[in-house]
Amino acid sequence: MEMEEIIEKLKDILASEGQTRIKSIDIAKALNIHPDTFNSMKFGNSIPYKQILNFLEQRKININYFFFGSSPKESLGSEEKYKILKLYKTNASLGGGGINEFVSIEEIPFPITLLEKLKINPKWEIIECKGDSMESLIKDNALCFIDRQATLKDKGIFVINTNEGLFVKQVILKDNGVILHSLNPTYQDLFFQNGEYLIVGRVVGVWQEI
C-alpha cells in the first residue's frame, strides 16, 4: 500500500468524524506527527506504521480492514495485536562491505500471533543483506533478524560494523581481534584488530526466498 492511498483512507476516517476540507496538516495532527516530518514521509513514501496503529486503536478500527479491506472504518472484530519491528535499510554486506552513508529505518507491524508462531522476539530488529558470501545459509537480499543483546560468541553469525563497511559474517575470536569468515569458500577471511570493529548484534533468524 502506498502512502497516498493511506492518506486517503485517513481522510475518510476524519471526514466520518465531521471534519471538512481535510489537508495534510490535519492528518499530521491526528497522527501526532510534526507537519514537516509528515511531509517528508509523504514525499519519501515512508509509512508511519506506529502512529497509524495508535490512531486506529484509539478509534477501535480493525487494522486488517484498514490495510487490506475495502472499507477503512469497521468496528474492531478481533483482539489481534501488533508489534513494531525496525527494519534497517543499510544494505549490510555478505561480501565486500556495506554502504552505511544512507541509513533509513522502516517500522514494520507484525501480528503478535505470527511472531509467536515463528518464535520471533518482538525486541529483535531486521536488517537487509546483500551478496552471496554467506550462502547457502544466508542468500542475497535476505532479511536477517538481529538480537542486539546477545553476547559475542566464537563461530556465531553476527552483524559487524567496521571502517570498511557493515558485514554479516561468522566471527572467529582471536586474542588480538576477530576473523570474519565467509561460508562461501570463494571469499577470503577478513581480520580486524580489537578496536577496529563494533558488534551490532547476533543473527538469530533469516527470512529469504526459497
Residue frames relative to the residue before (quaternion, step in Angstrom):
aa qw qx qy qz dx dy dz
M 1.0000 0.0000 0.0000 0.0000 0.00 0.00 0.00
E 0.3601 -0.7427 0.5299 0.1948 3.59 -0.90 0.98
M 0.6585 -0.5297 0.3745 0.3816 3.52 -1.28 0.53
E 0.6386 0.5392 -0.3384 0.4323 3.61 0.95 -0.80
E 0.6480 0.5139 -0.3176 0.4638 3.58 1.01 -0.79
I 0.6413 0.5205 -0.3155 0.4671 3.56 1.03 -0.82
I 0.6333 0.5336 -0.3288 0.4540 3.58 0.98 -0.84
E 0.6466 0.5154 -0.3218 0.4612 3.60 0.97 -0.82
K 0.6523 0.5009 -0.3192 0.4709 3.61 0.98 -0.75
L 0.6377 0.5128 -0.3235 0.4751 3.57 1.04 -0.77
K 0.6179 0.5353 -0.3373 0.4668 3.58 1.05 -0.73
D 0.6334 0.5335 -0.3302 0.4530 3.59 0.99 -0.83
I 0.6534 0.5131 -0.3139 0.4597 3.57 0.98 -0.85
L 0.6753 0.4798 -0.2947 0.4763 3.58 0.88 -0.94
A 0.6279 0.5299 -0.3385 0.4586 3.59 1.05 -0.72
S 0.6439 0.5192 -0.3220 0.4605 3.59 1.05 -0.75
E 0.6668 0.4772 -0.2891 0.4940 3.58 1.27 -0.38
G 0.6740 -0.5403 0.2740 0.4228 3.58 1.30 0.17
Q 0.5216 0.6321 -0.4321 0.3764 3.59 1.21 -0.05
T 0.1517 -0.7810 0.6016 0.0716 3.56 -1.15 0.70
R 0.8253 0.1846 -0.1640 0.5078 3.54 -1.29 0.49
I 0.1201 0.8423 -0.5111 0.1219 3.53 0.88 1.00
K 0.1131 -0.7942 0.5966 0.0223 3.54 -0.85 1.07
S 0.7335 -0.4145 0.3045 0.4443 3.56 -1.35 0.10
I 0.6364 0.5385 -0.3371 0.4375 3.59 0.99 -0.77
D 0.6270 0.5260 -0.3332 0.4682 3.59 1.13 -0.63
I 0.6297 0.5162 -0.3259 0.4805 3.58 1.06 -0.77
A 0.6496 0.5237 -0.3139 0.4530 3.57 0.94 -0.91
K 0.6520 0.5139 -0.3078 0.4649 3.57 0.98 -0.87
A 0.6618 0.5148 -0.3042 0.4521 3.58 0.96 -0.86
L 0.7150 0.4205 -0.2383 0.5052 3.57 1.13 -0.69
N 0.3916 -0.7336 0.4602 0.3109 3.57 1.34 -0.09
I 0.4681 0.6248 -0.4633 0.4194 3.54 0.96 1.01
H 0.5201 -0.6235 0.4713 0.3443 3.60 -0.98 0.77
P 0.5745 -0.6340 0.3863 0.3446 3.64 -0.86 0.89
D 0.6489 0.5111 -0.3300 0.4570 3.61 0.97 -0.76
T 0.6444 0.5098 -0.3115 0.4772 3.56 1.03 -0.83
F 0.6485 0.5224 -0.3134 0.4564 3.56 0.98 -0.86
N 0.6491 0.5125 -0.3200 0.4622 3.59 0.96 -0.82
S 0.6295 0.5205 -0.3322 0.4717 3.58 1.06 -0.72
M 0.6383 0.5164 -0.3192 0.4734 3.57 1.02 -0.82
K 0.6453 0.5280 -0.3094 0.4573 3.55 1.00 -0.89
F 0.6706 0.4997 -0.2912 0.4647 3.57 0.93 -0.92
G 0.7569 0.3807 -0.2000 0.4921 3.58 0.98 -0.85
N 0.3953 -0.7323 0.4605 0.3089 3.58 1.32 0.11
S 0.3778 0.7012 -0.4992 0.3411 3.57 0.99 0.93
I 0.2459 -0.8175 0.5098 0.1060 3.55 -0.40 1.26
P 0.3066 -0.7661 0.5353 0.1804 3.64 -0.70 1.04
Y 0.1720 -0.8488 0.4912 0.0926 3.57 0.45 1.25
K 0.6579 0.5369 -0.3301 0.4121 3.58 0.83 -0.96
Q 0.6905 0.4698 -0.2783 0.4743 3.59 0.88 -0.94
I 0.6371 0.5222 -0.3321 0.4595 3.58 1.05 -0.73
L 0.6435 0.5210 -0.3252 0.4570 3.58 0.97 -0.82
N 0.6359 0.5121 -0.3214 0.4797 3.58 1.04 -0.77
F 0.6240 0.5484 -0.3161 0.4582 3.57 1.01 -0.89
L 0.6993 0.4695 -0.2665 0.4686 3.58 0.87 -0.98
E 0.6562 0.5240 -0.3178 0.4402 3.56 0.94 -0.86
Q 0.6257 0.5447 -0.3335 0.4478 3.58 1.04 -0.78
R 0.7548 0.3767 -0.1928 0.5013 3.58 1.09 -0.74
K 0.4226 -0.7254 0.4466 0.3095 3.59 1.30 0.14
I 0.3643 0.7186 -0.4973 0.3219 3.55 0.99 0.92
N 0.4802 -0.6878 0.4702 0.2744 3.54 -0.84 1.00
I 0.4443 -0.7247 0.4687 0.2403 3.55 -0.68 1.16
N 0.6450 0.5316 -0.3256 0.4420 3.58 0.96 -0.85
Y 0.6618 0.4937 -0.3107 0.4709 3.58 0.98 -0.82
F 0.6378 0.5427 -0.3384 0.4291 3.57 0.99 -0.80
F 0.7721 0.3721 -0.1993 0.4750 3.58 0.75 -1.03
F 0.8304 0.2436 -0.0910 0.4928 3.59 0.99 -0.77
G 0.6538 0.5387 -0.3167 0.4265 3.59 1.21 -0.37
S 0.6178 -0.5657 0.4068 0.3644 3.53 -1.33 0.11
S 0.7489 0.3382 -0.1981 0.5344 3.55 1.17 -0.47
P 0.4019 -0.7546 0.4599 0.2400 3.61 -0.73 0.95
K 0.7822 0.2805 -0.1629 0.5319 3.58 1.14 -0.43
E 0.1545 0.7560 -0.6154 0.1610 3.52 -0.64 1.22
S 0.5328 -0.5903 0.4762 0.3754 3.53 -1.17 0.41
L 0.5880 -0.5969 0.4139 0.3559 3.53 -1.13 0.69
G 0.1381 -0.8452 0.5153 0.0307 3.56 -0.47 1.24
S 0.7790 0.2018 -0.1348 0.5782 3.59 1.22 -0.13
E 0.4721 -0.6761 0.4970 0.2703 3.51 -1.29 0.39
E 0.3497 0.7576 -0.4933 0.2457 3.58 1.24 0.23
K 0.1482 -0.7920 0.5901 0.0502 3.55 -0.87 1.02
Y 0.3268 -0.7540 0.5483 0.1550 3.51 -1.27 0.45
K 0.1844 -0.7318 0.6418 0.1366 3.51 -1.33 0.49
I 0.3656 -0.7273 0.5429 0.2067 3.54 -1.13 0.73
L 0.0813 -0.7649 0.6374 0.0448 3.57 -0.88 0.98
K 0.3882 -0.7290 0.5196 0.2188 3.56 -0.98 0.84
L 0.1657 -0.7613 0.6219 0.0795 3.54 -0.95 0.98
Y 0.1884 -0.7827 0.5875 0.0815 3.57 -0.59 1.21
K 0.1805 -0.8027 0.5641 0.0704 3.56 -0.50 1.22
T 0.2240 0.8104 -0.4992 0.2095 3.57 0.49 1.29
N 0.3638 -0.7434 0.4826 0.2865 3.57 1.30 -0.09
A 0.0199 0.8075 -0.5852 0.0711 3.57 0.70 1.08
S 0.3669 -0.7841 0.4710 0.1696 3.52 -0.81 1.07
L 0.2754 -0.7074 0.6262 0.1777 3.49 -1.17 0.78
G 0.7370 0.3941 -0.2092 0.5077 3.55 1.32 -0.10
G 0.8912 -0.0628 0.0766 0.4427 3.52 -0.39 -1.25
G 0.7623 -0.3538 0.2157 0.4971 3.59 1.05 0.46
G 0.3678 -0.7551 0.5065 0.1950 3.54 -0.95 0.87
I 0.4104 -0.6695 0.5565 0.2714 3.52 -1.30 0.36
N 0.1136 -0.8595 0.4983 0.0095 3.56 -0.32 1.27
E 0.4619 0.7265 -0.4384 0.2582 3.59 1.22 -0.17
F 0.7912 0.2636 -0.1174 0.5391 3.57 1.03 -0.75
V 0.0535 0.8203 -0.5616 0.0946 3.53 0.41 1.26
S 0.0076 0.7755 -0.6313 0.0071 3.55 -0.91 0.92
I 0.2409 -0.7666 0.5830 0.1202 3.54 -1.17 0.65
E 0.0888 -0.7753 0.6247 0.0277 3.54 -0.94 0.96
E 0.2854 -0.7568 0.5651 0.1625 3.57 -0.89 0.93
I 0.1299 -0.8150 0.5645 0.0140 3.56 -0.66 1.21
P 0.2878 -0.7614 0.5503 0.1860 3.62 -0.71 0.98
F 0.0737 -0.7798 0.6213 0.0209 3.58 -0.92 0.96
P 0.4524 -0.6509 0.5218 0.3154 3.62 -0.92 0.78
I 0.5386 -0.6390 0.4411 0.3271 3.58 -0.93 0.89
T 0.6199 0.5525 -0.3487 0.4345 3.58 1.02 -0.74
L 0.6485 0.5027 -0.3159 0.4765 3.59 1.07 -0.74
L 0.6339 0.5289 -0.3293 0.4581 3.58 0.97 -0.83
E 0.6672 0.4960 -0.2981 0.4691 3.56 0.96 -0.88
K 0.6389 0.5370 -0.3221 0.4468 3.57 1.00 -0.83
L 0.7511 0.3738 -0.1948 0.5081 3.57 0.97 -0.91
K 0.3875 -0.7440 0.4537 0.3009 3.58 1.37 0.02
I 0.3442 0.7237 -0.5057 0.3196 3.54 0.96 1.01
N 0.3623 -0.7214 0.5527 0.2070 3.56 -0.80 1.04
P 0.4350 -0.7231 0.4640 0.2694 3.66 -0.66 1.01
K 0.6092 0.5464 -0.3587 0.4491 3.60 1.25 -0.17
W 0.5152 0.6279 -0.4273 0.3971 3.58 1.25 -0.14
E 0.2570 -0.7374 0.6006 0.1716 3.54 -1.31 0.36
I 0.3660 -0.7390 0.5352 0.1831 3.56 -1.28 0.39
I 0.0350 -0.7891 0.6131 0.0159 3.55 -1.09 0.73
E 0.4239 -0.6915 0.5264 0.2549 3.57 -1.05 0.78
C 0.1551 -0.8035 0.5718 0.0573 3.57 -0.99 0.85
K 0.1399 -0.7888 0.5966 0.0475 3.56 -1.08 0.82
G 0.6926 0.4813 -0.3518 0.4061 3.56 -1.13 0.67
D 0.4032 -0.7328 0.5077 0.2066 3.55 -1.32 0.16
S 0.4139 0.7548 -0.4483 0.2409 3.62 1.20 0.12
M 0.7254 0.3941 -0.2495 0.5061 3.61 1.22 -0.33
E 0.3832 0.7056 -0.5042 0.3179 3.58 1.20 0.38
S 0.5947 -0.1361 -0.7825 -0.1245 1.54 -2.17 1.17
L 0.4308 0.7172 -0.4586 0.2994 3.61 1.24 0.07
I 0.7929 0.0698 -0.0001 0.6054 3.57 0.91 -0.98
K 0.2214 -0.8072 0.5383 0.0980 3.56 -0.64 1.13
D 0.6804 -0.4620 0.3819 0.4217 3.53 -1.34 0.24
N 0.8287 0.1808 -0.1893 0.4947 3.57 -1.03 0.94
A 0.3871 0.7186 -0.4919 0.3030 3.60 1.19 0.36
L 0.3237 -0.6858 0.6085 0.2336 3.54 -1.32 0.40
C 0.1613 -0.8035 0.5699 0.0600 3.57 -0.68 1.12
F 0.3083 -0.7202 0.5928 0.1864 3.56 -0.97 0.92
I 0.1510 -0.8199 0.5518 0.0198 3.56 -0.82 1.09
D 0.1994 -0.7342 0.6382 0.1177 3.52 -1.10 0.86
R 0.2698 -0.7992 0.5203 0.1336 3.57 -0.34 1.27
Q 0.6606 0.5282 -0.3026 0.4394 3.58 1.19 -0.47
A 0.5118 0.6708 -0.4148 0.3408 3.60 1.22 -0.26
T 0.4263 -0.6926 0.5225 0.2561 3.56 -1.07 0.75
L 0.5951 -0.5803 0.4269 0.3561 3.54 -1.20 0.58
K 0.0204 -0.8090 0.5852 -0.0512 3.56 -0.79 1.06
D 0.5350 -0.6449 0.4464 0.3139 3.56 -0.94 0.92
K 0.8522 0.1055 -0.1456 0.4914 3.55 -0.98 1.05
G 0.4435 0.6535 -0.4820 0.3794 3.57 1.19 0.48
I 0.4565 -0.6502 0.5272 0.3015 3.59 -1.28 0.35
F 0.0266 0.8258 -0.5564 0.0886 3.56 -0.59 1.19
V 0.3859 -0.6273 0.6087 0.2950 3.51 -1.40 0.28
I 0.0411 -0.8179 0.5721 -0.0447 3.57 -0.65 1.16
N 0.2228 -0.7600 0.5978 0.1246 3.56 -0.92 0.92
T 0.0120 0.7954 -0.6035 0.0555 3.57 -0.84 1.04
N 0.6415 -0.5096 0.3879 0.4222 3.55 -1.29 0.05
E 0.6522 0.4785 -0.3151 0.4963 3.59 1.30 -0.07
G 0.7374 -0.3717 0.2212 0.5188 3.56 1.26 0.02
L 0.5793 -0.5665 0.4663 0.3552 3.50 -1.40 -0.06
F 0.0800 -0.8239 0.5611 -0.0045 3.58 -0.74 1.09
V 0.1767 -0.6919 0.6771 0.1778 3.50 -1.40 0.37
K 0.1914 0.7987 -0.5315 0.2072 3.58 -0.33 1.28
Q 0.5060 -0.5551 0.5391 0.3809 3.50 -1.38 0.10
V 0.2510 -0.7942 0.5429 0.1072 3.57 -0.76 1.09
I 0.1038 -0.7645 0.6353 0.0347 3.55 -0.81 1.08
L 0.3302 -0.7860 0.4957 0.1656 3.56 -0.54 1.20
K 0.0464 -0.7576 0.6509 0.0110 3.54 -1.12 0.86
D 0.6662 -0.5218 0.3430 0.4078 3.59 -1.19 0.43
N 0.7952 0.2986 -0.1377 0.5094 3.59 0.96 -0.87
G 0.8212 -0.0286 0.0160 0.5696 3.60 1.19 0.23
V 0.4777 -0.6413 0.5082 0.3197 3.56 -1.22 -0.58
I 0.2864 -0.6920 0.6306 0.2036 3.50 -1.29 0.55
L 0.2193 -0.7514 0.6097 0.1249 3.55 -0.90 0.95
H 0.1172 -0.8408 0.5285 -0.0072 3.52 -0.31 1.35
S 0.2792 -0.7436 0.5883 0.1515 3.55 -1.03 0.91
L 0.4466 -0.6906 0.5007 0.2701 3.57 -1.01 0.81
N 0.6122 0.4990 -0.3335 0.5148 3.57 1.24 -0.45
P 0.3842 -0.7810 0.4387 0.2236 3.63 -0.40 1.18
T 0.5681 0.5997 -0.3992 0.3978 3.63 1.18 -0.19
Y 0.6661 0.4701 -0.2992 0.4959 3.59 1.28 -0.20
Q 0.4062 -0.7065 0.5299 0.2348 3.55 -1.06 0.82
D 0.5535 -0.5960 0.4671 0.3468 3.54 -1.23 0.53
L 0.2605 -0.7354 0.6055 0.1571 3.54 -1.27 0.54
F 0.1575 -0.7861 0.5907 0.0913 3.59 -1.06 0.73
F 0.0227 -0.7742 0.6325 -0.0065 3.54 -1.02 0.93
Q 0.4136 -0.7100 0.5156 0.2430 3.53 -0.90 0.94
N 0.6440 -0.4909 0.4035 0.4260 3.55 -1.25 0.34
G 0.7508 0.3276 -0.2783 0.5015 3.55 -0.86 1.01
E 0.6811 0.4713 -0.2852 0.4824 3.58 1.28 -0.24
Y 0.7550 0.2939 -0.1753 0.5593 3.57 1.26 0.04
L 0.1671 -0.7556 0.6242 0.1073 3.54 -1.31 0.40
I 0.3250 -0.7394 0.5562 0.1956 3.57 -0.75 1.06
V 0.2906 -0.7713 0.5476 0.1438 3.58 -0.65 1.16
G 0.7273 -0.3397 0.2551 0.5390 3.57 0.91 -0.89
R 0.5178 -0.6321 0.4800 0.3193 3.54 -1.30 0.26
V 0.4217 -0.6753 0.5437 0.2657 3.58 -1.03 0.82
V 0.0740 -0.8337 0.5470 -0.0151 3.57 -0.51 1.22
G 0.8020 0.0338 -0.0287 0.5957 3.57 1.27 -0.07
V 0.1814 -0.7801 0.5933 0.0808 3.55 -1.21 0.55
W 0.1198 -0.7595 0.6371 0.0545 3.54 -1.03 0.89
Q 0.2344 0.7820 -0.5361 0.2147 3.57 -0.44 1.21
E 0.6114 -0.5393 0.4290 0.3891 3.54 -1.32 0.28
I 0.4960 -0.6433 0.4955 0.3077 3.55 -1.16 0.68
